[in-house]
Amino acid sequence: MADVLVVDDDETVREVVVSYLRAGGHDVTEATDGEAALAAMRQRRADIVVLDLMLPGIGGIEVCRRLRDLTEVPIIMLTALGAENDRLTGLRMGADDYVTKPFSPRELVLRVDSVLRRAGQRSARGVRVVDGDLVVEPREHTATLDGAPLTLTVREFDLLHFLVANPRTAWSREELLRDVWGWSFGDQSTVTVHVRRLREKVEVDPTRPQRLVTVWGVGYRWEPS
């Protein structure tokens, strides 16, 4: 059971999502706009946030950014069909997953459970890995570069640990979706976004990566120091 914050201004959608999450054993707090969502998180930190991007007042993208300033809690975005730019922007802001409207409430609950499971079981994802000045410790869910802590989302951390633990192997985007995050389907641009964000955190010059390199026609590879 987890505390879930559901943020959506559509009363019908919100009621359906809340009822399915509660049927799945979760405690749910509702918010109808961005201000209410941020206030709810300040008052009581949820374990996961289900966030609609089309909100009155403060938009969902900005809410996502502000939430990331408060916490690393997992965020699942609800996006309109065809709103690819919004999805990519949300992922860059730190969202962990997305569901496209119209969606199956059962699928959303499964996504919530999957993200929570990854967040709760990350200590079992492997042993501590070290690559020069980079240390990734799954049991503590910490990563440091040259002694300084890295701020990573759950999805970023899982990707970094997987790549550092499996160096010099070229992985396709499809393989990374499946082997890192357990997706049998999904938008492969999600991987591209997270790779870009990781490079901004672990590369001296993200535009000329030396560690997380592109393998043209295949995907990505980690080159150890």
LUMTI-84279 format. One line per 2 residues: their letters; for each residue x, y, z of N, C-alpha, C. Coordinates in Angstrom, 3 decimals. Example, Ala and Ser with C-alpha at 12.3 -4.5 7.8 and 13.67 -1.06 7.14 Angstrom:
BEGIN
AS) 13.190 -5.690 7.800 12.300 -4.500 7.800 13.200 -3.300 7.800 ~ 12.850 -2.250 7.080 13.670 -1.060 7.140 12.900 0.030 7.870 .
This chain:
BEGIN
MA) 0.849 -1.199 0.000 0.000 0.000 0.000 0.881 1.243 0.000 ~ 0.482 2.257 -0.743 1.257 3.491 -0.835 0.327 4.694 -0.770 .
DV) 0.904 5.852 -0.448 0.177 7.112 -0.500 0.349 7.692 -1.899 ~ -0.753 7.862 -2.613 -0.720 8.343 -3.994 -1.407 9.701 -4.061 .
LV) -0.736 10.668 -4.697 -1.347 11.958 -4.965 -1.795 11.983 -6.413 ~ -3.089 12.173 -6.651 -3.650 12.236 -7.997 -4.004 13.681 -8.296 .
VD) -3.425 14.212 -9.381 -3.627 15.614 -9.751 -4.280 15.666 -11.129 ~ -5.556 16.056 -11.171 -6.281 16.140 -12.443 -7.490 17.032 -12.231 .
DD) -7.715 17.967 -13.140 -8.847 18.874 -12.986 -10.138 18.302 -13.544 ~ -10.053 17.170 -14.261 -11.240 16.517 -14.808 -11.838 15.620 -13.723 .
ET) -13.011 16.011 -13.223 -13.599 15.294 -12.092 -13.888 13.838 -12.421 ~ -14.361 13.565 -13.634 -14.694 12.197 -14.013 -13.439 11.325 -14.046 .
VR) -12.399 11.815 -14.696 -11.140 11.064 -14.763 -10.592 10.844 -13.364 ~ -10.621 11.899 -12.562 -10.065 11.812 -11.206 -10.812 10.775 -10.372 .
EV) -12.136 10.782 -10.463 -12.923 9.819 -9.680 -12.616 8.379 -10.089 ~ -12.493 8.141 -11.387 -12.191 6.787 -11.855 -10.814 6.349 -11.379 .
VV) -9.815 7.220 -11.560 -8.442 6.881 -11.151 -8.389 6.614 -9.653 ~ -9.007 7.482 -8.880 -8.981 7.329 -7.425 -9.653 6.030 -6.997 .
SY) -10.796 5.712 -7.597 -11.516 4.498 -7.199 -10.707 3.245 -7.510 ~ -10.037 3.222 -8.656 -9.223 2.050 -9.008 -7.994 1.939 -8.113 .
LR) -7.360 3.062 -7.804 -6.188 3.020 -6.924 -6.576 2.563 -5.519 ~ -7.706 3.045 -5.032 -8.148 2.623 -3.702 -8.535 1.148 -3.701 .
AG) -9.135 0.688 -4.798 -9.449 -0.735 -4.908 -8.178 -1.573 -4.926 ~ -7.089 -0.961 -5.409 -5.806 -1.652 -5.426 -5.066 -1.583 -4.106 .
GH) -5.686 -0.981 -3.088 -5.101 -0.970 -1.755 -4.325 0.280 -1.400 ~ -4.393 1.311 -2.226 -3.602 2.516 -1.967 -4.426 3.590 -1.264 .
DV) -3.755 4.406 -0.468 -4.358 5.618 0.072 -4.180 6.726 -0.957 ~ -5.227 7.502 -1.188 -5.177 8.487 -2.270 -5.567 9.868 -1.755 .
TE) -4.770 10.862 -2.144 -5.096 12.268 -1.935 -5.358 12.889 -3.304 ~ -6.387 13.735 -3.378 -6.755 14.336 -4.656 -6.388 15.820 -4.683 .
AT) -5.992 16.283 -5.881 -5.764 17.705 -6.104 -6.298 18.052 -7.480 ~ -6.931 19.228 -7.584 -7.568 19.609 -8.850 -6.731 20.579 -9.677 .
DG) -5.651 21.089 -9.101 -4.788 21.995 -9.854 -3.373 21.951 -9.285 ~ -2.475 22.675 -9.932 -1.081 22.629 -9.541 -0.808 23.188 -8.165 .
EA) -1.435 24.295 -7.824 -1.234 24.893 -6.505 -1.625 23.921 -5.402 ~ -2.789 23.276 -5.576 -3.254 22.317 -4.572 -2.311 21.122 -4.479 .
AL) -1.760 20.701 -5.611 -0.833 19.564 -5.611 0.430 19.887 -4.831 ~ 1.010 21.060 -5.082 2.232 21.451 -4.386 1.984 21.629 -2.894 .
AA) 0.825 22.210 -2.550 0.482 22.369 -1.136 0.321 21.018 -0.459 ~ -0.323 20.068 -1.155 -0.518 18.728 -0.592 0.819 18.042 -0.344 .
MR) 1.771 18.197 -1.259 3.079 17.568 -1.098 3.868 18.203 0.046 ~ 3.701 19.494 0.249 4.392 20.143 1.362 3.821 19.692 2.701 .
QR) 2.510 19.445 2.703 1.851 19.041 3.940 2.118 17.580 4.277 ~ 2.062 16.731 3.245 2.262 15.299 3.458 2.858 14.690 2.192 .
RA) 4.067 14.235 2.272 4.744 13.693 1.106 4.104 12.375 0.666 ~ 3.621 12.348 -0.561 3.099 11.109 -1.125 4.254 10.209 -1.538 .
DI) 3.954 8.934 -1.744 4.961 7.980 -2.221 5.104 8.033 -3.734 ~ 4.062 8.513 -4.422 4.065 8.613 -5.879 3.006 9.620 -6.298 .
VV) 3.240 10.303 -7.417 2.306 11.314 -7.906 1.837 10.919 -9.300 ~ 0.520 10.948 -9.505 -0.077 10.779 -10.832 -0.502 12.171 -11.268 .
LD) 0.148 12.710 -12.290 0.040 14.130 -12.621 -0.444 14.348 -14.049 ~ -1.606 14.980 -14.184 -2.090 15.377 -15.501 -1.317 16.613 -15.949 .
LM) -0.890 16.651 -17.208 -0.108 17.787 -17.679 -0.973 18.991 -18.057 ~ -2.253 18.742 -18.395 -3.145 19.837 -18.800 -3.927 20.314 -17.583 .
LP) -3.348 21.246 -16.842 -3.967 21.743 -15.620 -4.237 23.244 -15.726 ~ -5.275 23.740 -15.053 -5.505 25.188 -15.021 -4.465 25.863 -14.126 .
GI) -4.176 27.123 -14.411 -3.190 27.827 -13.591 -1.789 27.324 -13.891 ~ -1.135 26.785 -12.886 0.205 26.222 -13.059 0.093 24.920 -13.847 .
GG) 0.720 24.858 -15.001 0.630 23.666 -15.834 1.373 22.489 -15.252 ~ 1.067 21.306 -15.768 1.661 20.087 -15.241 3.171 20.036 -15.369 .
IE) 3.721 20.580 -16.467 5.177 20.594 -16.640 5.838 21.397 -15.525 ~ 5.292 22.559 -15.220 5.851 23.386 -14.153 5.667 22.724 -12.796 .
VC) 4.519 22.074 -12.591 4.312 21.337 -11.337 5.376 20.249 -11.188 ~ 5.644 19.538 -12.275 6.668 18.490 -12.255 8.021 19.079 -11.867 .
RR) 8.377 20.202 -12.462 9.657 20.835 -12.153 9.740 21.239 -10.684 ~ 8.657 21.825 -10.167 8.664 22.263 -8.767 8.675 21.075 -7.811 .
LR) 7.973 20.005 -8.186 8.016 18.802 -7.352 9.438 18.266 -7.256 ~ 10.166 18.323 -8.369 11.546 17.844 -8.366 12.436 18.684 -7.464 .
DL) 12.058 19.951 -7.236 12.794 20.782 -6.287 12.515 20.374 -4.848 ~ 11.360 19.717 -4.634 10.963 19.311 -3.290 11.395 17.889 -2.945 .
TE) 11.330 17.000 -3.925 11.466 15.579 -3.618 11.827 14.794 -4.873 ~ 12.327 13.582 -4.667 12.596 12.653 -5.764 11.492 11.604 -5.881 .
VP) 10.327 11.885 -5.326 9.203 10.947 -5.394 8.893 10.618 -6.854 ~ 8.575 9.367 -7.179 8.229 9.023 -8.562 7.006 9.794 -9.050 .
II) 7.041 10.156 -10.337 5.944 10.891 -10.963 5.524 10.170 -12.235 ~ 4.219 9.883 -12.350 3.645 9.337 -13.578 2.791 10.425 -14.212 .
ML) 3.085 10.774 -15.448 2.343 11.819 -16.139 1.156 11.233 -16.892 ~ 0.077 11.984 -16.931 -1.053 11.682 -17.800 -1.009 12.700 -18.937 .
TA) -0.854 12.221 -20.162 -0.697 13.125 -21.295 -1.741 12.837 -22.366 ~ -2.047 13.862 -23.152 -3.002 13.708 -24.247 -2.369 12.931 -25.391 .
LG) -3.199 12.212 -26.117 -2.729 11.463 -27.277 -2.065 12.415 -28.271 ~ -0.854 12.096 -28.669 -0.142 12.909 -29.642 0.678 14.036 -29.044 .
AE) 0.629 14.222 -27.722 1.383 15.312 -27.084 2.811 14.870 -26.779 ~ 3.530 14.494 -27.839 4.876 13.948 -27.646 5.823 14.970 -27.019 .
ND) 5.735 16.223 -27.449 6.629 17.244 -26.903 6.432 17.406 -25.405 ~ 5.163 17.351 -24.968 4.881 17.454 -23.534 5.459 16.265 -22.782 .
RL) 5.334 15.067 -23.361 5.880 13.884 -22.711 7.393 13.999 -22.559 ~ 8.053 14.407 -23.624 9.510 14.515 -23.582 9.952 15.596 -22.604 .
TG) 9.227 16.706 -22.591 9.560 17.771 -21.649 9.356 17.292 -20.217 ~ 8.253 16.583 -19.977 8.001 16.052 -18.638 9.081 15.084 -18.190 .
LR) 9.539 14.237 -19.097 10.613 13.302 -18.757 11.902 14.053 -18.454 ~ 12.160 15.108 -19.202 13.351 15.918 -18.919 13.255 16.585 -17.550 .
MG) 12.037 16.935 -17.161 11.841 17.568 -15.857 11.968 16.582 -14.697 ~ 11.980 15.280 -15.010 12.177 14.298 -13.953 11.059 13.305 -13.761 .
AD) 10.046 13.309 -14.656 8.990 12.300 -14.533 9.557 10.904 -14.804 ~ 8.939 9.895 -14.199 9.454 8.529 -14.288 8.702 7.669 -15.293 .
DY) 7.484 8.049 -15.631 6.684 7.238 -16.545 5.558 8.118 -17.067 ~ 4.856 7.637 -18.069 3.707 8.375 -18.575 2.645 7.410 -19.076 .
VT) 1.403 7.864 -19.028 0.265 7.120 -19.573 -0.495 8.078 -20.473 ~ -0.827 7.624 -21.669 -1.490 8.482 -22.645 -3.009 8.344 -22.558 .
KP) -3.692 9.486 -22.514 -5.150 9.496 -22.536 -5.661 9.288 -23.957 ~ -6.765 8.562 -24.141 -7.513 7.810 -23.113 -6.746 6.559 -22.699 .
FS) -6.896 6.178 -21.438 -6.127 5.059 -20.918 -7.025 4.106 -20.139 ~ -6.528 2.913 -19.935 -7.220 1.938 -19.110 -6.864 2.194 -17.644 .
PR) -7.854 2.385 -16.765 -7.543 2.576 -15.341 -6.742 1.420 -14.763 ~ -7.012 0.193 -15.238 -6.247 -0.956 -14.762 -4.782 -0.830 -15.152 .
EL) -4.545 -0.352 -16.388 -3.153 -0.166 -16.815 -2.465 0.871 -15.943 ~ -3.162 1.947 -15.616 -2.566 2.981 -14.774 -2.182 2.414 -13.412 .
VL) -3.061 1.630 -12.816 -2.750 1.020 -11.517 -1.530 0.110 -11.638 ~ -1.447 -0.645 -12.728 -0.284 -1.501 -12.946 0.988 -0.664 -13.093 .
RV) 0.889 0.467 -13.778 2.051 1.347 -13.917 2.474 1.902 -12.555 ~ 1.491 2.317 -11.753 1.787 2.812 -10.407 2.498 1.737 -9.594 .
DS) 1.954 0.527 -9.614 2.558 -0.569 -8.849 3.964 -0.883 -9.354 ~ 4.146 -0.822 -10.682 5.449 -1.125 -11.266 6.494 -0.097 -10.850 .
VL) 6.141 1.184 -10.916 7.078 2.232 -10.524 7.395 2.137 -9.031 ~ 6.383 1.888 -8.220 6.613 1.731 -6.780 7.496 0.526 -6.490 .
RR) 7.278 -0.553 -7.223 8.082 -1.757 -7.024 9.547 -1.496 -7.361 ~ 9.788 -0.789 -8.454 11.161 -0.459 -8.825 11.801 0.428 -7.772 .
AG) 11.012 1.391 -7.259 11.556 2.297 -6.249 11.825 1.565 -4.942 ~ 10.948 0.635 -4.579 11.088 -0.070 -3.313 12.084 -1.196 -3.338 .
QR) 12.354 -1.747 -4.526 13.247 -2.891 -4.627 14.593 -2.548 -5.238 ~ 14.884 -1.272 -5.381 16.127 -0.911 -6.059 17.362 -1.408 -5.319 .
SA) 17.250 -1.631 -3.998 18.402 -2.142 -3.257 18.759 -3.554 -3.684 ~ 17.818 -4.250 -4.335 18.088 -5.626 -4.747 18.517 -5.721 -6.202 .
RG) 18.775 -4.592 -6.821 19.070 -4.595 -8.243 20.528 -4.899 -8.550 ~ 21.337 -5.135 -7.551 22.727 -5.463 -7.824 23.651 -4.933 -6.762 .
VR) 24.924 -5.129 -7.003 25.927 -4.729 -6.034 26.498 -3.370 -6.390 ~ 27.257 -2.829 -5.487 27.939 -1.558 -5.682 28.877 -1.655 -6.884 .
VV) 28.832 -0.622 -7.743 29.717 -0.590 -8.900 30.514 0.707 -8.870 ~ 31.759 0.600 -9.316 32.663 1.743 -9.295 33.327 1.863 -10.658 .
DG) 33.377 3.085 -11.174 34.096 3.362 -12.409 34.888 4.645 -12.209 ~ 36.131 4.495 -11.803 36.960 5.664 -11.540 36.384 6.510 -10.424 .
DL) 36.018 7.755 -10.765 35.479 8.673 -9.752 33.976 8.549 -9.575 ~ 33.362 7.583 -10.281 31.912 7.375 -10.184 31.615 6.139 -9.346 .
VV) 30.780 6.307 -8.319 30.399 5.209 -7.434 28.876 5.127 -7.397 ~ 28.334 3.954 -7.702 26.890 3.740 -7.684 26.598 2.653 -6.656 .
EP) 25.823 3.024 -5.625 25.539 2.127 -4.508 24.041 1.849 -4.443 ~ 23.583 0.688 -4.999 22.146 0.419 -5.052 21.511 0.193 -3.691 .
RE) 22.254 -0.352 -2.741 21.650 -0.610 -1.427 21.257 0.688 -0.734 ~ 22.040 1.714 -0.939 21.732 3.019 -0.351 21.029 3.936 -1.339 .
HT) 20.925 3.466 -2.591 20.372 4.265 -3.683 21.066 5.613 -3.762 ~ 22.408 5.576 -3.811 23.199 6.793 -3.940 24.189 6.627 -5.086 .
AT) 24.529 7.754 -5.680 25.568 7.783 -6.700 26.371 9.052 -6.488 ~ 27.692 8.928 -6.541 28.556 10.077 -6.366 29.543 10.158 -7.523 .
LD) 29.898 11.363 -7.891 30.886 11.614 -8.936 31.946 12.534 -8.356 ~ 33.167 12.012 -8.288 34.269 12.756 -7.680 33.906 13.206 -6.267 .
GA) 33.191 12.337 -5.550 32.822 12.601 -4.163 31.560 13.418 -3.981 ~ 31.031 13.994 -5.059 29.824 14.819 -4.955 28.601 13.980 -5.304 .
PL) 27.523 14.091 -4.523 26.324 13.289 -4.802 25.640 13.719 -6.091 ~ 25.133 12.738 -6.828 24.343 13.010 -8.029 22.866 12.954 -7.681 .
TL) 22.101 13.888 -8.182 20.657 13.894 -7.984 20.019 13.174 -9.162 ~ 19.480 11.976 -8.907 18.936 11.138 -9.965 17.522 10.709 -9.634 .
TV) 16.675 10.627 -10.639 15.361 10.020 -10.460 15.534 8.502 -10.356 ~ 14.475 7.812 -9.977 14.526 6.354 -9.892 14.920 5.765 -11.238 .
RE) 14.338 6.269 -12.302 14.609 5.719 -13.622 16.041 6.024 -14.063 ~ 16.520 7.215 -13.781 17.901 7.559 -14.106 18.881 6.686 -13.331 .
FD) 18.602 6.484 -12.056 19.494 5.669 -11.235 19.569 4.243 -11.767 ~ 18.411 3.667 -12.076 18.391 2.291 -12.583 19.173 2.170 -13.886 .
LL) 19.022 3.158 -14.762 19.732 3.124 -16.033 21.236 3.256 -15.819 ~ 21.646 4.181 -14.963 23.067 4.369 -14.693 23.688 3.113 -14.102 .
HF) 23.023 2.524 -13.105 23.568 1.322 -12.477 23.703 0.187 -13.483 ~ 22.685 0.015 -14.306 22.709 -1.061 -15.294 23.867 -0.888 -16.275 .
LV) 24.041 0.318 -16.779 25.082 0.544 -17.768 26.478 0.403 -17.175 ~ 26.691 0.969 -15.989 28.015 0.880 -15.367 28.334 -0.562 -14.987 .
AN) 27.303 -1.315 -14.601 27.506 -2.724 -14.232 27.724 -3.608 -15.453 ~ 27.406 -3.097 -16.637 27.555 -3.881 -17.878 28.322 -3.068 -18.908 .
PR) 29.597 -2.760 -18.654 30.345 -1.877 -19.545 30.716 -2.553 -20.858 ~ 31.015 -1.700 -21.833 31.505 -2.123 -23.152 30.510 -3.012 -23.904 .
TA) 29.255 -2.984 -23.508 28.214 -3.728 -24.221 27.262 -2.740 -24.865 ~ 27.012 -2.917 -26.154 26.082 -2.031 -26.859 24.653 -2.509 -26.616 .
WS) 23.815 -1.613 -26.127 22.420 -1.934 -25.815 21.510 -1.105 -26.707 ~ 20.527 -1.770 -27.293 19.531 -1.034 -28.073 18.545 -0.361 -27.120 .
RE) 17.798 0.598 -27.631 16.784 1.262 -26.806 15.720 0.260 -26.362 ~ 15.363 -0.646 -27.244 14.375 -1.666 -26.896 14.877 -2.548 -25.752 .
EL) 16.142 -2.931 -25.800 16.714 -3.764 -24.734 16.756 -3.012 -23.416 ~ 17.085 -1.730 -23.455 17.133 -0.951 -22.221 15.738 -0.781 -21.631 .
LR) 14.738 -0.548 -22.472 13.366 -0.488 -21.973 12.992 -1.769 -21.250 ~ 13.354 -2.898 -21.848 12.970 -4.200 -21.302 13.811 -4.588 -20.091 .
DV) 15.139 -4.497 -20.216 16.028 -5.049 -19.191 16.211 -4.135 -17.992 ~ 16.074 -2.825 -18.195 16.247 -1.897 -17.082 14.925 -1.597 -16.386 .
WG) 13.890 -1.336 -17.193 12.628 -0.869 -16.622 11.495 -1.868 -16.724 ~ 11.748 -3.011 -17.354 10.731 -4.053 -17.398 9.573 -3.778 -18.324 .
WS) 9.766 -2.918 -19.331 8.698 -2.616 -20.281 8.781 -3.573 -21.453 ~ 7.671 -4.184 -21.793 7.598 -4.985 -23.006 7.121 -4.140 -24.178 .
FG) 6.730 -2.898 -23.908 6.321 -1.940 -24.927 6.622 -0.560 -24.382 ~ 6.574 0.434 -25.249 6.810 1.793 -24.788 7.514 2.621 -25.845 .
DQ) 7.503 3.918 -25.658 8.128 4.854 -26.581 9.632 4.841 -26.349 ~ 10.391 4.436 -27.357 11.838 4.324 -27.202 12.507 5.681 -27.020 .
ST) 11.809 6.766 -27.357 12.377 8.087 -27.113 12.556 8.348 -25.624 ~ 11.844 7.592 -24.774 12.041 7.684 -23.333 13.491 7.408 -22.976 .
VT) 14.074 6.385 -23.605 15.473 6.045 -23.346 16.373 7.195 -23.781 ~ 16.104 7.757 -24.950 16.921 8.855 -25.456 16.925 10.029 -24.489 .
VH) 15.764 10.348 -23.948 15.650 11.459 -23.001 16.477 11.196 -21.754 ~ 16.375 9.981 -21.210 17.100 9.678 -19.982 18.603 9.584 -20.199 .
VR) 19.007 9.120 -21.363 20.430 9.119 -21.691 20.948 10.560 -21.733 ~ 20.192 11.443 -22.368 20.597 12.848 -22.450 20.726 13.457 -21.058 .
RL) 19.783 13.148 -20.205 19.821 13.715 -18.855 20.977 13.143 -18.041 ~ 21.264 11.858 -18.211 22.403 11.267 -17.509 23.712 11.893 -17.972 .
RE) 23.831 12.113 -19.265 25.055 12.739 -19.773 25.285 14.112 -19.149 ~ 24.206 14.845 -18.922 24.340 16.156 -18.297 24.888 16.060 -16.882 .
KV) 24.783 14.880 -16.279 25.199 14.715 -14.887 26.529 13.985 -14.721 ~ 26.919 13.184 -15.715 28.133 12.370 -15.535 29.239 12.706 -16.534 .
EV) 28.942 13.490 -17.556 29.947 13.807 -18.563 30.550 15.195 -18.307 ~ 31.851 15.337 -18.581 32.490 16.641 -18.503 31.882 17.569 -19.548 .
DP) 31.710 17.060 -20.754 31.062 17.806 -21.833 29.958 16.915 -22.410 ~ 28.704 17.140 -22.027 27.604 16.279 -22.498 27.467 16.236 -24.013 .
TR) 27.945 17.273 -24.700 27.834 17.281 -26.160 28.889 16.405 -26.815 ~ 29.909 16.014 -26.044 30.957 15.120 -26.551 31.179 14.020 -25.526 .
PQ) 30.196 13.130 -25.357 30.258 12.122 -24.293 31.429 11.158 -24.466 ~ 32.088 10.855 -23.343 33.187 9.902 -23.318 32.834 8.626 -22.560 .
RL) 31.807 8.702 -21.718 31.431 7.546 -20.900 30.175 6.877 -21.455 ~ 29.102 7.644 -21.575 27.848 7.100 -22.090 27.797 7.453 -23.572 .
VT) 28.310 6.559 -24.400 28.502 6.882 -25.814 27.394 6.274 -26.664 ~ 27.174 6.907 -27.804 26.212 6.406 -28.783 26.882 5.394 -29.698 .
VW) 26.226 4.272 -29.914 26.663 3.285 -30.895 25.704 3.422 -32.066 ~ 26.157 4.048 -33.137 25.270 4.390 -34.236 24.647 3.141 -34.846 .
GV) 23.341 3.205 -35.038 22.601 2.088 -35.600 22.229 1.024 -34.585 ~ 22.705 1.178 -33.335 22.412 0.187 -32.297 21.736 0.840 -31.104 .
GY) 22.484 1.674 -30.365 21.944 2.290 -29.167 23.036 2.982 -28.373 ~ 23.339 2.448 -27.175 24.272 3.100 -26.289 25.189 2.085 -25.611 .
RW) 26.352 2.579 -25.185 27.340 1.739 -24.509 28.040 2.567 -23.443 ~ 28.352 1.911 -22.317 29.129 2.575 -21.264 30.606 2.244 -21.448 .
EP) 31.422 3.288 -21.562 32.861 3.114 -21.667 33.512 3.434 -20.328 ~ 34.075 2.438 -19.649 34.673 2.698 -18.340 35.900 3.590 -18.443 .
S) 36.198 4.270 -17.344 37.354 5.159 -17.322 38.650 4.367 -17.443 .
